[in-house]
C-alpha cells in the first residue's frame, strides 16, 4: 500500500496465512495432555451466505467434496443455518486431525470460489475434565485464534479462564492479541 492509497482511503487487507489453521492440530496435544481438554468430535466453519445460484452450487459442491474426501476417514458433514442467516458446515469425526483438515478444505473451496471474504470463523469445541464446554475460535480475517468460555446463563463469559487459556496456549497457537476482537459465538449450532 502506497502513500497515495492512504490519502485516497484505499486499504488492502492482508490475507492470513492459510497454514495458521493447522496450528490447532499440534496444539491439540497440549490441550489434551496438559490442560485435560478433549475434543467433542465436532468442528465447524461459519460463513455468510449469498442468495445466488453460483454460491448455492458452491455450497453443494463443498458438501459433496467433503463427503467424498472424508468418507474413508469417517467424517460426516452437515449444513445448518443459524438465526442470523449464517451457514454452518459442521463436521463430525472422532479424529481431531480429520476435523482440522476438513475445515481447511471447506475454507479453501470458498476461497477458490471467490468467497473467502465471506468466511467468518472456524470453531473447535472442547470439553474439560469437569464436563464444561469451551471453544477455540479461528478468525479467518485476522488469522488468529482466541478462546471463548461461556459461563452459564444470560450470555456470561468466564473472562478469567479465557485469559488463562491465552497465556497457556500462546506458544502453541497464533492468539489474537486484541481482546476486543474476541467475539463470542452465542447459540452456535455445534
C-alpha positions as CSV (number, residue, x, y, z in Angstrom):
1,X,0.0,0.0,0.0
2,X,1.5,3.3,-1.1
3,X,1.2,6.9,0.2
4,X,-1.5,7.8,-2.4
5,X,-3.6,4.8,-1.4
6,X,-3.6,6.1,2.2
7,X,-4.7,9.6,1.1
8,X,-7.5,8.1,-1.1
9,X,-8.7,5.9,1.7
10,X,-7.9,2.6,-0.1
11,X,-6.7,-0.1,2.1
12,X,-5.9,-3.7,1.1
13,X,-6.3,-6.1,3.9
14,X,-3.5,-8.6,4.4
15,X,-4.8,-12.1,4.0
16,X,-3.9,-14.5,6.8
17,X,-1.6,-17.4,6.1
18,X,-3.7,-20.4,5.4
19,X,-1.4,-22.7,7.4
20,X,-2.2,-21.0,10.6
21,X,-5.3,-23.0,11.0
22,X,-3.2,-26.2,11.1
23,X,-1.6,-24.9,14.3
24,X,-4.7,-26.3,16.0
25,X,-3.6,-29.9,15.1
26,X,-0.3,-29.6,17.0
27,X,-1.9,-27.5,19.8
28,X,-4.4,-30.3,20.4
29,X,-1.6,-32.4,22.0
30,X,-1.1,-29.7,24.7
31,X,-4.8,-29.1,25.1
32,X,-5.4,-32.8,25.7
33,X,-2.3,-33.8,27.7
34,X,-1.5,-30.6,29.7
35,X,-4.9,-29.0,30.0
36,X,-7.2,-32.1,30.2
37,X,-9.4,-30.9,27.3
38,X,-10.9,-33.4,24.9
39,X,-12.4,-32.7,21.5
40,X,-16.1,-33.1,21.3
41,X,-15.6,-34.8,17.9
42,X,-17.0,-31.8,16.1
43,X,-15.8,-28.7,14.4
44,X,-17.5,-26.1,12.2
45,X,-16.8,-23.3,9.8
46,X,-19.3,-20.4,9.6
47,X,-19.7,-18.1,6.6
48,X,-22.1,-15.5,5.3
49,X,-24.3,-16.9,2.5
50,X,-25.3,-15.2,-0.7
51,X,-28.6,-15.8,-2.4
52,X,-27.1,-16.5,-5.8
53,X,-27.2,-19.7,-7.9
54,X,-23.4,-19.6,-8.1
55,X,-23.0,-19.6,-4.3
56,X,-25.7,-22.2,-3.8
57,X,-23.9,-24.5,-6.3
58,X,-20.6,-23.9,-4.5
59,X,-22.1,-24.8,-1.2
60,X,-23.5,-28.1,-2.6
61,X,-20.1,-28.8,-4.2
62,X,-18.4,-28.2,-0.9
63,X,-20.6,-30.7,0.9
64,X,-20.0,-33.3,-1.8
65,X,-16.3,-32.7,-1.8
66,X,-16.0,-33.1,1.9
67,X,-18.3,-36.2,1.9
68,X,-16.2,-37.8,-0.8
69,X,-12.8,-36.9,0.6
70,X,-13.5,-37.8,4.2
71,X,-15.7,-40.9,3.6
72,X,-12.7,-43.1,4.2
73,X,-11.9,-41.3,7.4
74,X,-15.4,-41.4,8.7
75,X,-16.1,-37.7,8.7
76,X,-19.6,-36.6,8.2
77,X,-20.7,-33.1,7.3
78,X,-24.0,-31.3,7.7
79,X,-25.1,-27.8,6.8
80,X,-27.0,-25.7,9.3
81,X,-28.3,-22.1,9.3
82,X,-28.4,-20.0,12.4
83,X,-30.9,-17.4,13.5
84,X,-28.7,-14.6,11.9
85,X,-28.7,-16.2,8.4
86,X,-25.2,-17.6,8.6
87,X,-24.4,-21.0,7.2
88,X,-22.5,-23.5,9.4
89,X,-20.8,-26.5,7.9
90,X,-20.5,-28.9,10.9
91,X,-18.1,-31.8,10.7
92,X,-18.2,-34.8,12.9
93,X,-15.2,-37.1,13.4
94,X,-13.5,-38.6,16.4
95,X,-10.1,-37.9,14.8
96,X,-9.2,-34.3,15.5
97,X,-6.7,-34.0,12.6
98,X,-9.5,-35.0,10.2
99,X,-11.6,-32.2,11.6
100,X,-8.9,-29.6,11.0
101,X,-8.2,-30.9,7.5
102,X,-11.9,-30.9,6.7
103,X,-12.4,-27.3,7.9
104,X,-9.3,-26.3,5.9
105,X,-10.8,-27.9,2.8
106,X,-14.1,-26.1,3.1
107,X,-12.3,-22.8,3.7
108,X,-10.1,-23.5,0.6
109,X,-13.1,-24.1,-1.6
110,X,-14.7,-20.9,-0.5
111,X,-11.5,-19.0,-1.3
112,X,-11.1,-20.7,-4.7
113,X,-14.7,-19.8,-5.5
114,X,-14.0,-16.1,-4.7
115,X,-15.9,-16.1,-1.5
116,X,-13.0,-16.1,1.0
117,X,-14.2,-12.7,2.4
118,X,-17.5,-14.3,3.4
119,X,-15.8,-16.7,5.9
120,X,-16.2,-15.6,9.5
121,X,-14.6,-18.3,11.7
122,X,-13.8,-21.9,12.4
123,X,-15.0,-23.2,15.7
124,X,-13.4,-26.1,17.7
125,X,-15.4,-27.1,20.7
126,X,-13.8,-28.9,23.7
127,X,-14.8,-30.3,27.0
128,X,-12.7,-30.0,30.1
129,X,-12.3,-32.6,32.8
130,X,-15.3,-31.2,34.7
131,X,-17.5,-31.6,31.6
132,X,-17.6,-27.8,30.9
133,X,-17.7,-26.8,27.2
134,X,-15.3,-24.2,25.8
135,X,-14.3,-23.2,22.3
136,X,-11.3,-22.2,20.3
137,X,-12.3,-19.9,17.5
138,X,-10.2,-19.1,14.5
139,X,-10.9,-15.7,13.0
140,X,-10.2,-16.1,9.3
141,X,-9.9,-12.3,8.7
142,X,-7.3,-11.9,11.4
143,X,-5.6,-15.3,11.0
144,X,-5.6,-15.9,14.8
145,X,-7.3,-18.0,17.4
146,X,-9.0,-17.0,20.7
147,X,-10.7,-18.8,23.5
148,X,-14.4,-18.5,24.2
149,X,-15.6,-19.9,27.6
150,X,-19.4,-19.5,28.3
151,X,-20.0,-19.1,32.0
152,X,-23.7,-20.1,32.1
153,X,-27.0,-18.2,31.7
154,X,-27.5,-14.7,30.4
155,X,-24.7,-14.9,27.9
156,X,-22.0,-14.6,30.6
157,X,-18.3,-15.3,29.8
158,X,-15.6,-16.7,32.0
159,X,-13.1,-13.9,31.1
160,X,-10.6,-15.1,33.7
161,X,-10.4,-18.5,32.2
162,X,-10.2,-17.1,28.7
163,X,-7.2,-15.0,29.7
164,X,-5.6,-18.0,31.4
165,X,-6.1,-20.1,28.3
166,X,-4.5,-17.4,26.2
167,X,-1.4,-17.4,28.4
168,X,-1.3,-21.3,28.4
169,X,-1.6,-21.6,24.6
170,X,0.2,-18.5,23.3
171,X,3.3,-20.5,22.4
172,X,1.2,-23.2,20.6
173,X,-1.3,-21.1,18.7
174,X,-1.3,-17.7,17.0
175,X,-3.6,-16.0,19.6
176,X,-5.4,-12.8,18.7
177,X,-3.7,-10.0,20.7
178,X,-6.6,-7.6,20.7
179,X,-9.1,-8.7,23.3
180,X,-11.9,-6.6,21.8
181,X,-11.7,-8.9,18.8
182,X,-12.6,-12.0,20.9
183,X,-16.2,-12.2,19.7
184,X,-18.4,-14.7,21.4
185,X,-20.5,-17.0,19.2
186,X,-23.6,-17.4,21.3
187,X,-26.0,-20.1,20.1
188,X,-23.6,-21.7,17.7
189,X,-25.3,-24.8,16.3
190,X,-22.3,-27.1,17.2
